[in-house]
Amino acid sequence: MVLRLLLVLSVCACPGTGLPPRHMDSVVELTEALDSTSPNLTLPELARALGACSTPGCRAVLGDPPPVPPALSQDQWVLLTRLLHRDAVVLAPDGSTVALGPLLTGIEVGQKRVSGWPFPTFEPPIDPLYAVTITEALGTSFLSARGSDGATLGPSGCWDDVDDPQNYTLLGPSSPIPDAVANGAMDGVLLGTRAAQAPIPLADLLRGYYGMGNSTEQGRPRSSYRQRDFGVLTGPEKLEQEVEAMLRVLRVLPPTRELLQDVGPEEAAAIAGRAARDFTQLYVECPPIVPRCMWGARPYRGTPRALILPLESVFIHHTFIPSTPCHSFRSCSHAMRSMQSFHQDTRGWDDIGYSFVVGSDGYLYQGRGWHWVGAHTKGYNSKGYGVGYVGNFTSTLPDPDTIALVRDQLLPCAVSTGRLHHNYTLRGHRQMGHTDCPGNSLFQEIETWSGFKIGGIMVCMDTNAMDACLDGPWPRWTPVPWLDPGPDRANGCHQRSALV
């Protein structure tokens, strides 16, 4: 059976590597091949046999894994273990990176629940789904970080080749829960919950959630909503309760007793609260941001200037060109590379100008990022972040989820993490410069957002229109002579984006 499975996978192996690309598609193909050859051995069970779930808590919940397949050759083990090893990560069609360990163990819990498999009981009670996906990892991560400056969550990372990913490199020192593990844990909870509702073939479950093909243009897959859906299903209170309960279980398991021997109940409760709050803030309340290396950014030219945080302003833009919103990782990353090339090669800037760019695929894309001065709002680049929506929003709006990505996630996240003043000012680019950006429709939308401020200099088209400007609805704006007449004339007045 295993030999046939390996032969099926080797048909699509990448030239020169002998291995399939580390896409979620490969996992789906592996699942289908396994189902057709050995329906009594599921992919989650096989992954657990190869070490995908070897922690004390996971073994306590799911028991010992089934025996591994018969003896395999060296090459065969490499093929199988690189895809299913407990540290393995794969690239999903939405551009996110997912650790298979917590994903598959969460699905296994769901499959066992729907089959009526008797889970062991614990005192206090724990939810097996959370125990095998996230709560043990959270509890031990924050326990180990007591009294130190060690990282407890993150960082993100990048692939050596997005089209044919083989090696994944973290962008900083690893914590027990880097982004790929967090993604896998959230997906494990969501798909485990789905699997527990009714029997469903694993390949269909994965395909329906992730989509198929890393270049898909068929709309956003469900996986791009993982943070929102996990937050709705779980909530910080539920997560805190499950972490605290899991710490009590770990206190009595032989491999983890020593880790908790000097931790009292009150401290354990405090650790659980901090773990739940930090995880919720980073992976639920803050939006997912695609790092520069993931979308294929060129190097920065010159020496970047550091921002002095927290900043006081945010300026909203639309890209105008590209004029069409991007709805997939492939199209959004292409738009990012196109804009960076234009900004560097045509405008002569050091880098793409925006701090962040908003795709309609559910993700923000890092431009200059949180810490470096951008080139988005002349005269104000060091005072605020420039956030650009991909598309032309003169007469249409981004979809509601894309609007909410900035309004309900990015802005509160920037405040809660100390990067933006709590009483920040939000303005459209047109208030700060001679431009229609961010388009009439989007500008009218952001006028309703918290933090929006009316202000700027009103530019009159000629001196005969001075009275009209002075009598207009903008008491803080000052008329100045029209020096650069253009097509954007309305009632003798025009906004010029400089504040008084």
Beta strands, then each sheet from edge to edge (+ up, - down):
strand 1: 89-91
strand 2: 97-99
strand 3: 157-159
strand 4: 168-170
strand 5: 289-290
strand 6: 311-318
strand 7: 356-358
strand 8: 364-366
strand 9: 384-389
strand 10: 420-428
strand 11: 457-460
strand 12: 493-496
sheet 1: 1+ 2-
sheet 2: 3+ 4-
sheet 3: 5+ 8+ 7- 9- 6- 10-
sheet 4: 11+ 12-
end
